[in-house]
Amino acid sequence: MSNKNACNSQSGNAVYGLGLIGAAVFYISQATTFWMGVLGFLKALVWPAFLVYEALRYIYL
């Protein structure tokens, strides 16, 4: 087993974690009601899907 793979996995997790925190702060700060804040937190959990969708939409449209 190589340590190189473990290092890459940990750095990817760190980037995802920071993105999760940043997305949660952004979405929750934009919320006008409690339930919009809950929805914002759920959106923050899947922010990479939004990123890929928008990138592909921009590329192909």
mmCIF file of the N, C-alpha and C atoms, coordinates in Angstrom:
data_MODEL
# 
_entry.id   MODEL 
# 
loop_
_atom_site.group_PDB 
_atom_site.id 
_atom_site.type_symbol 
_atom_site.label_atom_id 
_atom_site.label_alt_id 
_atom_site.label_comp_id 
_atom_site.label_asym_id 
_atom_site.label_entity_id 
_atom_site.label_seq_id 
_atom_site.pdbx_PDB_ins_code 
_atom_site.Cartn_x 
_atom_site.Cartn_y 
_atom_site.Cartn_z 
_atom_site.occupancy 
_atom_site.B_iso_or_equiv 
_atom_site.pdbx_formal_charge 
_atom_site.auth_seq_id 
_atom_site.auth_comp_id 
_atom_site.auth_asym_id 
_atom_site.auth_atom_id 
_atom_site.pdbx_PDB_model_num 
ATOM 1   N N  . MET A 1 1  ? 0.849   -1.182 0.000   1.00 0.00 ? 1  MET A N  1 
ATOM 2   C CA . MET A 1 1  ? 0.000   0.000  0.000   1.00 0.00 ? 1  MET A CA 1 
ATOM 3   C C  . MET A 1 1  ? 0.891   1.240  0.000   1.00 0.00 ? 1  MET A C  1 
ATOM 4   N N  . SER A 1 2  ? 0.571   2.192  -0.816  1.00 0.00 ? 2  SER A N  1 
ATOM 5   C CA . SER A 1 2  ? 1.387   3.386  -0.965  1.00 0.00 ? 2  SER A CA 1 
ATOM 6   C C  . SER A 1 2  ? 0.849   4.529  -0.109  1.00 0.00 ? 2  SER A C  1 
ATOM 7   N N  . ASN A 1 3  ? 1.764   5.293  0.460   1.00 0.00 ? 3  ASN A N  1 
ATOM 8   C CA . ASN A 1 3  ? 1.359   6.460  1.243   1.00 0.00 ? 3  ASN A CA 1 
ATOM 9   C C  . ASN A 1 3  ? 0.891   7.602  0.348   1.00 0.00 ? 3  ASN A C  1 
ATOM 10  N N  . LYS A 1 4  ? 1.297   7.574  -0.916  1.00 0.00 ? 4  LYS A N  1 
ATOM 11  C CA . LYS A 1 4  ? 0.897   8.628  -1.841  1.00 0.00 ? 4  LYS A CA 1 
ATOM 12  C C  . LYS A 1 4  ? -0.623  8.677  -1.993  1.00 0.00 ? 4  LYS A C  1 
ATOM 13  N N  . ASN A 1 5  ? -1.279  7.542  -2.090  1.00 0.00 ? 5  ASN A N  1 
ATOM 14  C CA . ASN A 1 5  ? -2.739  7.507  -2.213  1.00 0.00 ? 5  ASN A CA 1 
ATOM 15  C C  . ASN A 1 5  ? -3.416  8.040  -0.959  1.00 0.00 ? 5  ASN A C  1 
ATOM 16  N N  . ALA A 1 6  ? -2.880  7.719  0.197   1.00 0.00 ? 6  ALA A N  1 
ATOM 17  C CA . ALA A 1 6  ? -3.457  8.203  1.449   1.00 0.00 ? 6  ALA A CA 1 
ATOM 18  C C  . ALA A 1 6  ? -3.341  9.711  1.538   1.00 0.00 ? 6  ALA A C  1 
ATOM 19  N N  . CYS A 1 7  ? -2.230  10.267 1.100   1.00 0.00 ? 7  CYS A N  1 
ATOM 20  C CA . CYS A 1 7  ? -2.024  11.717 1.131   1.00 0.00 ? 7  CYS A CA 1 
ATOM 21  C C  . CYS A 1 7  ? -3.007  12.415 0.193   1.00 0.00 ? 7  CYS A C  1 
ATOM 22  N N  . ASN A 1 8  ? -3.195  11.881 -0.995  1.00 0.00 ? 8  ASN A N  1 
ATOM 23  C CA . ASN A 1 8  ? -4.127  12.487 -1.939  1.00 0.00 ? 8  ASN A CA 1 
ATOM 24  C C  . ASN A 1 8  ? -5.553  12.451 -1.407  1.00 0.00 ? 8  ASN A C  1 
ATOM 25  N N  . SER A 1 9  ? -5.912  11.370 -0.756  1.00 0.00 ? 9  SER A N  1 
ATOM 26  C CA . SER A 1 9  ? -7.254  11.248 -0.207  1.00 0.00 ? 9  SER A CA 1 
ATOM 27  C C  . SER A 1 9  ? -7.482  12.265 0.904   1.00 0.00 ? 9  SER A C  1 
ATOM 28  N N  . GLN A 1 10 ? -6.496  12.456 1.746   1.00 0.00 ? 10 GLN A N  1 
ATOM 29  C CA . GLN A 1 10 ? -6.649  13.395 2.855   1.00 0.00 ? 10 GLN A CA 1 
ATOM 30  C C  . GLN A 1 10 ? -6.740  14.830 2.367   1.00 0.00 ? 10 GLN A C  1 
ATOM 31  N N  . SER A 1 11 ? -5.960  15.182 1.363   1.00 0.00 ? 11 SER A N  1 
ATOM 32  C CA . SER A 1 11 ? -6.031  16.554 0.866   1.00 0.00 ? 11 SER A CA 1 
ATOM 33  C C  . SER A 1 11 ? -7.359  16.803 0.154   1.00 0.00 ? 11 SER A C  1 
ATOM 34  N N  . GLY A 1 12 ? -7.877  15.793 -0.534  1.00 0.00 ? 12 GLY A N  1 
ATOM 35  C CA . GLY A 1 12 ? -9.189  15.933 -1.157  1.00 0.00 ? 12 GLY A CA 1 
ATOM 36  C C  . GLY A 1 12 ? -10.282 16.101 -0.125  1.00 0.00 ? 12 GLY A C  1 
ATOM 37  N N  . ASN A 1 13 ? -10.185 15.375 0.966   1.00 0.00 ? 13 ASN A N  1 
ATOM 38  C CA . ASN A 1 13 ? -11.167 15.515 2.039   1.00 0.00 ? 13 ASN A CA 1 
ATOM 39  C C  . ASN A 1 13 ? -11.105 16.903 2.665   1.00 0.00 ? 13 ASN A C  1 
ATOM 40  N N  . ALA A 1 14 ? -9.898  17.454 2.792   1.00 0.00 ? 14 ALA A N  1 
ATOM 41  C CA . ALA A 1 14 ? -9.744  18.789 3.367   1.00 0.00 ? 14 ALA A CA 1 
ATOM 42  C C  . ALA A 1 14 ? -10.384 19.835 2.461   1.00 0.00 ? 14 ALA A C  1 
ATOM 43  N N  . VAL A 1 15 ? -10.178 19.712 1.158   1.00 0.00 ? 15 VAL A N  1 
ATOM 44  C CA . VAL A 1 15 ? -10.774 20.661 0.212   1.00 0.00 ? 15 VAL A CA 1 
ATOM 45  C C  . VAL A 1 15 ? -12.295 20.558 0.261   1.00 0.00 ? 15 VAL A C  1 
ATOM 46  N N  . TYR A 1 16 ? -12.816 19.336 0.283   1.00 0.00 ? 16 TYR A N  1 
ATOM 47  C CA . TYR A 1 16 ? -14.271 19.158 0.371   1.00 0.00 ? 16 TYR A CA 1 
ATOM 48  C C  . TYR A 1 16 ? -14.802 19.742 1.676   1.00 0.00 ? 16 TYR A C  1 
ATOM 49  N N  . GLY A 1 17 ? -14.090 19.521 2.771   1.00 0.00 ? 17 GLY A N  1 
ATOM 50  C CA . GLY A 1 17 ? -14.518 20.045 4.069   1.00 0.00 ? 17 GLY A CA 1 
ATOM 51  C C  . GLY A 1 17 ? -14.564 21.561 4.098   1.00 0.00 ? 17 GLY A C  1 
ATOM 52  N N  . LEU A 1 18 ? -13.530 22.198 3.556   1.00 0.00 ? 18 LEU A N  1 
ATOM 53  C CA . LEU A 1 18 ? -13.529 23.657 3.499   1.00 0.00 ? 18 LEU A CA 1 
ATOM 54  C C  . LEU A 1 18 ? -14.632 24.169 2.578   1.00 0.00 ? 18 LEU A C  1 
ATOM 55  N N  . GLY A 1 19 ? -14.847 23.467 1.477   1.00 0.00 ? 19 GLY A N  1 
ATOM 56  C CA . GLY A 1 19 ? -15.936 23.850 0.577   1.00 0.00 ? 19 GLY A CA 1 
ATOM 57  C C  . GLY A 1 19 ? -17.285 23.698 1.245   1.00 0.00 ? 19 GLY A C  1 
ATOM 58  N N  . LEU A 1 20 ? -17.449 22.644 2.021   1.00 0.00 ? 20 LEU A N  1 
ATOM 59  C CA . LEU A 1 20 ? -18.700 22.419 2.751   1.00 0.00 ? 20 LEU A CA 1 
ATOM 60  C C  . LEU A 1 20 ? -18.968 23.554 3.729   1.00 0.00 ? 20 LEU A C  1 
ATOM 61  N N  . ILE A 1 21 ? -17.959 23.937 4.477   1.00 0.00 ? 21 ILE A N  1 
ATOM 62  C CA . ILE A 1 21 ? -18.121 25.026 5.448   1.00 0.00 ? 21 ILE A CA 1 
ATOM 63  C C  . ILE A 1 21 ? -18.444 26.335 4.731   1.00 0.00 ? 21 ILE A C  1 
ATOM 64  N N  . GLY A 1 22 ? -17.696 26.627 3.667   1.00 0.00 ? 22 GLY A N  1 
ATOM 65  C CA . GLY A 1 22 ? -17.936 27.863 2.926   1.00 0.00 ? 22 GLY A CA 1 
ATOM 66  C C  . GLY A 1 22 ? -19.323 27.900 2.303   1.00 0.00 ? 22 GLY A C  1 
ATOM 67  N N  . ALA A 1 23 ? -19.741 26.784 1.719   1.00 0.00 ? 23 ALA A N  1 
ATOM 68  C CA . ALA A 1 23 ? -21.068 26.726 1.103   1.00 0.00 ? 23 ALA A CA 1 
ATOM 69  C C  . ALA A 1 23 ? -22.153 26.859 2.164   1.00 0.00 ? 23 ALA A C  1 
ATOM 70  N N  . ALA A 1 24 ? -21.964 26.221 3.314   1.00 0.00 ? 24 ALA A N  1 
ATOM 71  C CA . ALA A 1 24 ? -22.962 26.317 4.377   1.00 0.00 ? 24 ALA A CA 1 
ATOM 72  C C  . ALA A 1 24 ? -23.097 27.753 4.866   1.00 0.00 ? 24 ALA A C  1 
ATOM 73  N N  . VAL A 1 25 ? -21.978 28.429 5.066   1.00 0.00 ? 25 VAL A N  1 
ATOM 74  C CA . VAL A 1 25 ? -22.026 29.827 5.500   1.00 0.00 ? 25 VAL A CA 1 
ATOM 75  C C  . VAL A 1 25 ? -22.730 30.679 4.452   1.00 0.00 ? 25 VAL A C  1 
ATOM 76  N N  . PHE A 1 26 ? -22.393 30.473 3.188   1.00 0.00 ? 26 PHE A N  1 
ATOM 77  C CA . PHE A 1 26 ? -23.013 31.266 2.124   1.00 0.00 ? 26 PHE A CA 1 
ATOM 78  C C  . PHE A 1 26 ? -24.518 31.029 2.058   1.00 0.00 ? 26 PHE A C  1 
ATOM 79  N N  . TYR A 1 27 ? -24.930 29.766 1.943   1.00 0.00 ? 27 TYR A N  1 
ATOM 80  C CA . TYR A 1 27 ? -26.351 29.465 1.784   1.00 0.00 ? 27 TYR A CA 1 
ATOM 81  C C  . TYR A 1 27 ? -27.164 29.875 3.007   1.00 0.00 ? 27 TYR A C  1 
ATOM 82  N N  . ILE A 1 28 ? -26.634 29.648 4.193   1.00 0.00 ? 28 ILE A N  1 
ATOM 83  C CA . ILE A 1 28 ? -27.380 29.984 5.400   1.00 0.00 ? 28 ILE A CA 1 
ATOM 84  C C  . ILE A 1 28 ? -27.470 31.503 5.567   1.00 0.00 ? 28 ILE A C  1 
ATOM 85  N N  . SER A 1 29 ? -26.404 32.226 5.198   1.00 0.00 ? 29 SER A N  1 
ATOM 86  C CA . SER A 1 29 ? -26.454 33.679 5.322   1.00 0.00 ? 29 SER A CA 1 
ATOM 87  C C  . SER A 1 29 ? -27.441 34.299 4.338   1.00 0.00 ? 29 SER A C  1 
ATOM 88  N N  . GLN A 1 30 ? -27.726 33.619 3.235   1.00 0.00 ? 30 GLN A N  1 
ATOM 89  C CA . GLN A 1 30 ? -28.682 34.115 2.245   1.00 0.00 ? 30 GLN A CA 1 
ATOM 90  C C  . GLN A 1 30 ? -30.116 33.740 2.588   1.00 0.00 ? 30 GLN A C  1 
ATOM 91  N N  . ALA A 1 31 ? -30.305 32.867 3.568   1.00 0.00 ? 31 ALA A N  1 
ATOM 92  C CA . ALA A 1 31 ? -31.641 32.372 3.915   1.00 0.00 ? 31 ALA A CA 1 
ATOM 93  C C  . ALA A 1 31 ? -32.464 33.455 4.598   1.00 0.00 ? 31 ALA A C  1 
ATOM 94  N N  . THR A 1 32 ? -33.738 33.506 4.262   1.00 0.00 ? 32 THR A N  1 
ATOM 95  C CA . THR A 1 32 ? -34.635 34.482 4.875   1.00 0.00 ? 32 THR A CA 1 
ATOM 96  C C  . THR A 1 32 ? -35.516 33.859 5.954   1.00 0.00 ? 32 THR A C  1 
ATOM 97  N N  . THR A 1 33 ? -35.652 32.527 5.945   1.00 0.00 ? 33 THR A N  1 
ATOM 98  C CA . THR A 1 33 ? -36.441 31.833 6.962   1.00 0.00 ? 33 THR A CA 1 
ATOM 99  C C  . THR A 1 33 ? -35.636 30.648 7.485   1.00 0.00 ? 33 THR A C  1 
ATOM 100 N N  . PHE A 1 34 ? -36.130 30.078 8.566   1.00 0.00 ? 34 PHE A N  1 
ATOM 101 C CA . PHE A 1 34 ? -35.455 28.919 9.146   1.00 0.00 ? 34 PHE A CA 1 
ATOM 102 C C  . PHE A 1 34 ? -35.376 27.767 8.156   1.00 0.00 ? 34 PHE A C  1 
ATOM 103 N N  . TRP A 1 35 ? -36.476 27.493 7.464   1.00 0.00 ? 35 TRP A N  1 
ATOM 104 C CA . TRP A 1 35 ? -36.497 26.355 6.548   1.00 0.00 ? 35 TRP A CA 1 
ATOM 105 C C  . TRP A 1 35 ? -35.628 26.584 5.319   1.00 0.00 ? 35 TRP A C  1 
ATOM 106 N N  . MET A 1 36 ? -35.482 27.830 4.922   1.00 0.00 ? 36 MET A N  1 
ATOM 107 C CA . MET A 1 36 ? -34.546 28.128 3.835   1.00 0.00 ? 36 MET A CA 1 
ATOM 108 C C  . MET A 1 36 ? -33.111 27.898 4.311   1.00 0.00 ? 36 MET A C  1 
ATOM 109 N N  . GLY A 1 37 ? -32.856 28.146 5.589   1.00 0.00 ? 37 GLY A N  1 
ATOM 110 C CA . GLY A 1 37 ? -31.541 27.847 6.161   1.00 0.00 ? 37 GLY A CA 1 
ATOM 111 C C  . GLY A 1 37 ? -31.274 26.355 6.193   1.00 0.00 ? 37 GLY A C  1 
ATOM 112 N N  . VAL A 1 38 ? -32.292 25.570 6.524   1.00 0.00 ? 38 VAL A N  1 
ATOM 113 C CA . VAL A 1 38 ? -32.159 24.109 6.502   1.00 0.00 ? 38 VAL A CA 1 
ATOM 114 C C  . VAL A 1 38 ? -31.886 23.634 5.080   1.00 0.00 ? 38 VAL A C  1 
ATOM 115 N N  . LEU A 1 39 ? -32.636 24.173 4.135   1.00 0.00 ? 39 LEU A N  1 
ATOM 116 C CA . LEU A 1 39 ? -32.408 23.833 2.734   1.00 0.00 ? 39 LEU A CA 1 
ATOM 117 C C  . LEU A 1 39 ? -30.997 24.250 2.298   1.00 0.00 ? 39 LEU A C  1 
ATOM 118 N N  . GLY A 1 40 ? -30.551 25.398 2.765   1.00 0.00 ? 40 GLY A N  1 
ATOM 119 C CA . GLY A 1 40 ? -29.202 25.849 2.458   1.00 0.00 ? 40 GLY A CA 1 
ATOM 120 C C  . GLY A 1 40 ? -28.148 24.895 2.973   1.00 0.00 ? 40 GLY A C  1 
ATOM 121 N N  . PHE A 1 41 ? -28.347 24.370 4.172   1.00 0.00 ? 41 PHE A N  1 
ATOM 122 C CA . PHE A 1 41 ? -27.390 23.393 4.717   1.00 0.00 ? 41 PHE A CA 1 
ATOM 123 C C  . PHE A 1 41 ? -27.392 22.122 3.881   1.00 0.00 ? 41 PHE A C  1 
ATOM 124 N N  . LEU A 1 42 ? -28.559 21.673 3.468   1.00 0.00 ? 42 LEU A N  1 
ATOM 125 C CA . LEU A 1 42 ? -28.627 20.475 2.624   1.00 0.00 ? 42 LEU A CA 1 
ATOM 126 C C  . LEU A 1 42 ? -27.961 20.717 1.274   1.00 0.00 ? 42 LEU A C  1 
ATOM 127 N N  . LYS A 1 43 ? -28.132 21.906 0.736   1.00 0.00 ? 43 LYS A N  1 
ATOM 128 C CA . LYS A 1 43 ? -27.461 22.244 -0.519  1.00 0.00 ? 43 LYS A CA 1 
ATOM 129 C C  . LYS A 1 43 ? -25.956 22.264 -0.333  1.00 0.00 ? 43 LYS A C  1 
ATOM 130 N N  . ALA A 1 44 ? -25.510 22.705 0.830   1.00 0.00 ? 44 ALA A N  1 
ATOM 131 C CA . ALA A 1 44 ? -24.071 22.751 1.109   1.00 0.00 ? 44 ALA A CA 1 
ATOM 132 C C  . ALA A 1 44 ? -23.465 21.349 1.134   1.00 0.00 ? 44 ALA A C  1 
ATOM 133 N N  . LEU A 1 45 ? -24.259 20.354 1.502   1.00 0.00 ? 45 LEU A N  1 
ATOM 134 C CA . LEU A 1 45 ? -23.749 18.982 1.528   1.00 0.00 ? 45 LEU A CA 1 
ATOM 135 C C  . LEU A 1 45 ? -23.460 18.454 0.130   1.00 0.00 ? 45 LEU A C  1 
ATOM 136 N N  . VAL A 1 46 ? -24.177 18.949 -0.868  1.00 0.00 ? 46 VAL A N  1 
ATOM 137 C CA . VAL A 1 46 ? -24.019 18.442 -2.234  1.00 0.00 ? 46 VAL A CA 1 
ATOM 138 C C  . VAL A 1 46 ? -23.495 19.514 -3.188  1.00 0.00 ? 46 VAL A C  1 
ATOM 139 N N  . TRP A 1 47 ? -22.748 20.493 -2.678  1.00 0.00 ? 47 TRP A N  1 
ATOM 140 C CA . TRP A 1 47 ? -22.263 21.575 -3.523  1.00 0.00 ? 47 TRP A CA 1 
ATOM 141 C C  . TRP A 1 47 ? -21.427 21.100 -4.706  1.00 0.00 ? 47 TRP A C  1 
ATOM 142 N N  . PRO A 1 48 ? -20.657 20.005 -4.627  1.00 0.00 ? 48 PRO A N  1 
ATOM 143 C CA . PRO A 1 48 ? -19.909 19.600 -5.825  1.00 0.00 ? 48 PRO A CA 1 
ATOM 144 C C  . PRO A 1 48 ? -20.830 19.239 -6.997  1.00 0.00 ? 48 PRO A C  1 
ATOM 145 N N  . ALA A 1 49 ? -21.993 18.704 -6.708  1.00 0.00 ? 49 ALA A N  1 
ATOM 146 C CA . ALA A 1 49 ? -22.930 18.376 -7.788  1.00 0.00 ? 49 ALA A CA 1 
ATOM 147 C C  . ALA A 1 49 ? -23.392 19.649 -8.488  1.00 0.00 ? 49 ALA A C  1 
ATOM 148 N N  . PHE A 1 50 ? -23.674 20.709 -7.747  1.00 0.00 ? 50 PHE A N  1 
ATOM 149 C CA . PHE A 1 50 ? -24.053 21.983 -8.351  1.00 0.00 ? 50 PHE A CA 1 
ATOM 150 C C  . PHE A 1 50 ? -22.904 22.540 -9.182  1.00 0.00 ? 50 PHE A C  1 
ATOM 151 N N  . LEU A 1 51 ? -21.689 22.432 -8.675  1.00 0.00 ? 51 LEU A N  1 
ATOM 152 C CA . LEU A 1 51 ? -20.515 22.938 -9.385  1.00 0.00 ? 51 LEU A CA 1 
ATOM 153 C C  . LEU A 1 51 ? -20.327 22.226 -10.721 1.00 0.00 ? 51 LEU A C  1 
ATOM 154 N N  . VAL A 1 52 ? -20.389 20.913 -10.712 1.00 0.00 ? 52 VAL A N  1 
ATOM 155 C CA . VAL A 1 52 ? -20.219 20.144 -11.938 1.00 0.00 ? 52 VAL A CA 1 
ATOM 156 C C  . VAL A 1 52 ? -21.355 20.415 -12.906 1.00 0.00 ? 52 VAL A C  1 
ATOM 157 N N  . TYR A 1 53 ? -22.578 20.487 -12.414 1.00 0.00 ? 53 TYR A N  1 
ATOM 158 C CA . TYR A 1 53 ? -23.728 20.758 -13.283 1.00 0.00 ? 53 TYR A CA 1 
ATOM 159 C C  . TYR A 1 53 ? -23.572 22.110 -13.988 1.00 0.00 ? 53 TYR A C  1 
ATOM 160 N N  . GLU A 1 54 ? -23.237 23.140 -13.228 1.00 0.00 ? 54 GLU A N  1 
ATOM 161 C CA . GLU A 1 54 ? -23.093 24.470 -13.822 1.00 0.00 ? 54 GLU A CA 1 
ATOM 162 C C  . GLU A 1 54 ? -21.920 24.517 -14.789 1.00 0.00 ? 54 GLU A C  1 
ATOM 163 N N  . ALA A 1 55 ? -20.831 23.837 -14.469 1.00 0.00 ? 55 ALA A N  1 
ATOM 164 C CA . ALA A 1 55 ? -19.672 23.811 -15.365 1.00 0.00 ? 55 ALA A CA 1 
ATOM 165 C C  . ALA A 1 55 ? -20.020 23.125 -16.677 1.00 0.00 ? 55 ALA A C  1 
ATOM 166 N N  . LEU A 1 56 ? -20.703 22.009 -16.606 1.00 0.00 ? 56 LEU A N  1 
ATOM 167 C CA . LEU A 1 56 ? -21.087 21.298 -17.820 1.00 0.00 ? 56 LEU A CA 1 
ATOM 168 C C  . LEU A 1 56 ? -22.123 22.081 -18.615 1.00 0.00 ? 56 LEU A C  1 
ATOM 169 N N  . ARG A 1 57 ? -23.019 22.736 -17.926 1.00 0.00 ? 57 ARG A N  1 
ATOM 170 C CA . ARG A 1 57 ? -24.018 23.549 -18.616 1.00 0.00 ? 57 ARG A CA 1 
ATOM 171 C C  . ARG A 1 57 ? -23.341 24.709 -19.357 1.00 0.00 ? 57 ARG A C  1 
ATOM 172 N N  . TYR A 1 58 ? -22.348 25.310 -18.730 1.00 0.00 ? 58 TYR A N  1 
ATOM 173 C CA . TYR A 1 58 ? -21.621 26.404 -19.358 1.00 0.00 ? 58 TYR A CA 1 
ATOM 174 C C  . TYR A 1 58 ? -20.827 25.925 -20.563 1.00 0.00 ? 58 TYR A C  1 
ATOM 175 N N  . ILE A 1 59 ? -20.226 24.752 -20.459 1.00 0.00 ? 59 ILE A N  1 
ATOM 176 C CA . ILE A 1 59 ? -19.388 24.226 -21.528 1.00 0.00 ? 59 ILE A CA 1 
ATOM 177 C C  . ILE A 1 59 ? -20.239 23.829 -22.734 1.00 0.00 ? 59 ILE A C  1 
ATOM 178 N N  . TYR A 1 60 ? -21.366 23.169 -22.502 1.00 0.00 ? 60 TYR A N  1 
ATOM 179 C CA . TYR A 1 60 ? -22.138 22.591 -23.595 1.00 0.00 ? 60 TYR A CA 1 
ATOM 180 C C  . TYR A 1 60 ? -23.273 23.457 -24.113 1.00 0.00 ? 60 TYR A C  1 
ATOM 181 N N  . LEU A 1 61 ? -23.549 24.580 -23.480 1.00 0.00 ? 61 LEU A N  1 
ATOM 182 C CA . LEU A 1 61 ? -24.642 25.425 -23.988 1.00 0.00 ? 61 LEU A CA 1 
ATOM 183 C C  . LEU A 1 61 ? -24.139 26.694 -24.590 1.00 0.00 ? 61 LEU A C  1 
# 
